Amino acid sequence: MFDKEKHIHNKRIHAERLSLRIEQLAMIGKTDRNGVTRLPLTEEDDKAQQLVGEWMKQAGMKVRRDDFGNLIGRREGSDPDATAIMIGSHIDSVPNGGKFDGTVGVISGIEIVQAIHDANVSHKHPIEVIAFSDEEGARFSDGLFGSRGICGYLTDKELAVIDVEGISRKEAMEQFGLSTEKMANSVRNATDVRAYLEIHIEQGPYLQAMNQPVGLVTCIAGSYVLRITLRGEAGHAGTVPMPMRRDSMMGAAEAMVAIEKLCGHDAKLPTVGTVGTLEIFPGASNVIPSEVSFTLDIRDSDDERLHKLITDVEVVLADISLRRGLEYHIEQLLSESPVEPSHKLMEQLRSSADKHGMILPELISGAGHDAMIMASITEMAMLFVRCKDGISHNPKEWADAEDIAIGVSILCDTVLKLSNE
């Protein structure tokens, strides 16, 4: 029988400390609806990084912020030329989100280094803990910014995007004390990153249904984020007959229903589509809307199926626009193909779990993570922790501290092994 308490104690992983830090971080950006709003490059983001940075220092790490806004703590190894073992996630949130999404990965990474530091364990490779900037994309509608930056994927387009207040990301970064002219200096590659590991709440119901605390991610689904705009003609709500209208809102509504059918036509497939934002112009109750824009987030674990779905969406938009006398435009905000973790790292995680009498269930991640970007420059693997009722991006989001500590203990074993290879 797997003994949680003995396992956690032996590895000096403290569930209580993990829980306390999750609660402390949740106080920064706490909303009046018991959620968390901590958008990137804001005052709340800065306060959160300062707090997390202090925890990194307590764990014996040197702390810095790179030119993408990522917070990085580093514990040096015995070989100054060895590549780093990196553990990470993010501490930004969606509006009125939960307290575990992302933060579990960062705080868990610190806990691993804290345990190594307290036990005075030596290691060859340096170990880094990173809190990636703007993983969620809640402010600028793209996401995975910090990891895409580190991997060298950013362009001027990402700097030019604006938030709802009309502030560009470039302006926000400069207000945050970052130099966009120096971003190239913060790009990393396989010559200095040996492996990337991430632990995250599942954000789904499967581990709970299986009564398992921790699972192994075997695939991260690909995702496309599109901004779709339909343009018609404004008119008086009381005087233009229905058959003569070029109503962009009704066209958008028809498109959304059609997209739902496309994404949900086969319940056995992991295809999902979400309309997350909606903008209507001119936005008056007595005016037929002349322009409507909405974001569409489409995800699937199969790249071919994902690309076909994007084509099907465009066919739907073309048909609706032709029938209703509208024009349509599709802007691609984000495009990420499905990613498989390193088979070698997955085997090491399985081996670590096996030592403690655990078999890790295998899961597909429907959510995107910084890990999928990091896989382009180094070996990557992920663990999921059981999430109550599968709820996430919601103040009701919850994961038990003991479950988190079990996952951290398994990850700690793997980090120690990798750091001495």
ChimeraX attribute file (.defattr): number of C-alpha atoms within 10 A of each C-alpha:
attribute: neighborCount
match mode: 1-to-1
recipient: residues
	/A:1	6
	/A:2	9
	/A:3	10
	/A:4	13
	/A:5	14
	/A:6	10
	/A:7	16
	/A:8	19
	/A:9	13
	/A:10	9
	/A:11	19
	/A:12	18
	/A:13	26
	/A:14	22
	/A:15	21
	/A:16	12
	/A:17	15
	/A:18	20
	/A:19	19
	/A:20	12
	/A:21	17
	/A:22	19
	/A:23	13
	/A:24	13
	/A:25	21
	/A:26	22
	/A:27	16
	/A:28	18
	/A:29	23
	/A:30	19
	/A:31	16
	/A:32	8
	/A:33	9
	/A:34	17
	/A:35	23
	/A:36	26
	/A:37	23
	/A:38	28
	/A:39	24
	/A:40	28
	/A:41	22
	/A:42	16
	/A:43	14
	/A:44	18
	/A:45	22
	/A:46	17
	/A:47	15
	/A:48	21
	/A:49	22
	/A:50	13
	/A:51	14
	/A:52	25
	/A:53	22
	/A:54	14
	/A:55	19
	/A:56	28
	/A:57	16
	/A:58	15
	/A:59	21
	/A:60	18
	/A:61	23
	/A:62	15
	/A:63	20
	/A:64	14
	/A:65	17
	/A:66	20
	/A:67	23
	/A:68	26
	/A:69	27
	/A:70	21
	/A:71	24
	/A:72	23
	/A:73	28
	/A:74	22
	/A:75	22
	/A:76	19
	/A:77	18
	/A:78	13
	/A:79	12
	/A:80	11
	/A:81	12
	/A:82	17
	/A:83	20
	/A:84	26
	/A:85	24
	/A:86	25
	/A:87	30
	/A:88	28
	/A:89	28
	/A:90	27
	/A:91	31
	/A:92	31
	/A:93	28
	/A:94	21
	/A:95	19
	/A:96	19
	/A:97	24
	/A:98	24
	/A:99	29
	/A:100	28
	/A:101	27
	/A:102	25
	/A:103	26
	/A:104	28
	/A:105	29
	/A:106	25
	/A:107	30
	/A:108	31
	/A:109	29
	/A:110	28
	/A:111	26
	/A:112	27
	/A:113	28
	/A:114	22
	/A:115	18
	/A:116	21
	/A:117	16
	/A:118	13
	/A:119	11
	/A:120	9
	/A:121	10
	/A:122	14
	/A:123	20
	/A:124	19
	/A:125	25
	/A:126	23
	/A:127	27
	/A:128	24
	/A:129	31
	/A:130	27
	/A:131	30
	/A:132	28
	/A:133	30
	/A:134	30
	/A:135	26
	/A:136	25
	/A:137	18
	/A:138	18
	/A:139	23
	/A:140	22
	/A:141	19
	/A:142	20
	/A:143	22
	/A:144	21
	/A:145	25
	/A:146	26
	/A:147	29
	/A:148	22
	/A:149	24
	/A:150	24
	/A:151	20
	/A:152	17
	/A:153	13
	/A:154	17
	/A:155	10
	/A:156	9
	/A:157	9
	/A:158	18
	/A:159	16
	/A:160	14
	/A:161	17
	/A:162	17
	/A:163	14
	/A:164	8
	/A:165	7
	/A:166	9
	/A:167	13
	/A:168	17
	/A:169	21
	/A:170	18
	/A:171	17
	/A:172	17
	/A:173	19
	/A:174	14
	/A:175	12
	/A:176	16
	/A:177	12
	/A:178	19
	/A:179	15
	/A:180	16
	/A:181	8
	/A:182	12
	/A:183	17
	/A:184	14
	/A:185	11
	/A:186	16
	/A:187	17
	/A:188	17
	/A:189	15
	/A:190	15
	/A:191	12
	/A:192	15
	/A:193	21
	/A:194	21
	/A:195	24
	/A:196	26
	/A:197	24
	/A:198	25
	/A:199	30
	/A:200	26
	/A:201	27
	/A:202	29
	/A:203	25
	/A:204	21
	/A:205	14
	/A:206	18
	/A:207	24
	/A:208	17
	/A:209	12
	/A:210	10
	/A:211	9
	/A:212	16
	/A:213	22
	/A:214	30
	/A:215	25
	/A:216	24
	/A:217	21
	/A:218	20
	/A:219	21
	/A:220	26
	/A:221	26
	/A:222	24
	/A:223	25
	/A:224	20
	/A:225	22
	/A:226	22
	/A:227	19
	/A:228	21
	/A:229	21
	/A:230	26
	/A:231	23
	/A:232	22
	/A:233	15
	/A:234	18
	/A:235	16
	/A:236	13
	/A:237	15
	/A:238	10
	/A:239	7
	/A:240	13
	/A:241	9
	/A:242	10
	/A:243	8
	/A:244	9
	/A:245	19
	/A:246	25
	/A:247	25
	/A:248	29
	/A:249	21
	/A:250	17
	/A:251	22
	/A:252	24
	/A:253	12
	/A:254	14
	/A:255	22
	/A:256	20
	/A:257	10
	/A:258	17
	/A:259	25
	/A:260	14
	/A:261	12
	/A:262	18
	/A:263	21
	/A:264	15
	/A:265	11
	/A:266	10
	/A:267	9
	/A:268	7
	/A:269	13
	/A:270	16
	/A:271	23
	/A:272	18
	/A:273	21
	/A:274	15
	/A:275	17
	/A:276	10
	/A:277	11
	/A:278	14
	/A:279	13
	/A:280	17
	/A:281	16
	/A:282	13
	/A:283	13
	/A:284	10
	/A:285	9
	/A:286	10
	/A:287	16
	/A:288	25
	/A:289	25
	/A:290	20
	/A:291	24
	/A:292	24
	/A:293	21
	/A:294	18
	/A:295	21
	/A:296	21
	/A:297	17
	/A:298	22
	/A:299	29
	/A:300	27
	/A:301	22
	/A:302	18
	/A:303	17
	/A:304	11
	/A:305	14
	/A:306	23
	/A:307	15
	/A:308	10
	/A:309	20
	/A:310	15
	/A:311	11
	/A:312	15
	/A:313	16
	/A:314	17
	/A:315	12
	/A:316	16
	/A:317	25
	/A:318	16
	/A:319	12
	/A:320	21
	/A:321	21
	/A:322	11
	/A:323	10
	/A:324	17
	/A:325	16
	/A:326	22
	/A:327	17
	/A:328	21
	/A:329	14
	/A:330	15
	/A:331	11
	/A:332	13
	/A:333	19
	/A:334	16
	/A:335	14
	/A:336	16
	/A:337	20
	/A:338	20
	/A:339	22
	/A:340	17
	/A:341	21
	/A:342	19
	/A:343	13
	/A:344	12
	/A:345	19
	/A:346	19
	/A:347	13
	/A:348	20
	/A:349	23
	/A:350	19
	/A:351	18
	/A:352	21
	/A:353	22
	/A:354	13
	/A:355	11
	/A:356	16
	/A:357	12
	/A:358	17
	/A:359	16
	/A:360	21
	/A:361	17
	/A:362	16
	/A:363	18
	/A:364	18
	/A:365	24
	/A:366	21
	/A:367	14
	/A:368	21
	/A:369	22
	/A:370	25
	/A:371	25
	/A:372	24
	/A:373	23
	/A:374	24
	/A:375	18
	/A:376	15
	/A:377	19
	/A:378	21
	/A:379	21
	/A:380	26
	/A:381	28
	/A:382	27
	/A:383	25
	/A:384	28
	/A:385	28
	/A:386	28
	/A:387	27
	/A:388	20
	/A:389	17
	/A:390	19
	/A:391	18
	/A:392	20
	/A:393	18
	/A:394	18
	/A:395	19
	/A:396	15
	/A:397	20
	/A:398	20
	/A:399	23
	/A:400	14
	/A:401	19
	/A:402	19
	/A:403	20
	/A:404	27
	/A:405	31
	/A:406	25
	/A:407	25
	/A:408	30
	/A:409	27
	/A:410	25
	/A:411	26
	/A:412	23
	/A:413	18
	/A:414	21
	/A:415	25
	/A:416	20
	/A:417	13
	/A:418	19
	/A:419	22
	/A:420	14
	/A:421	8
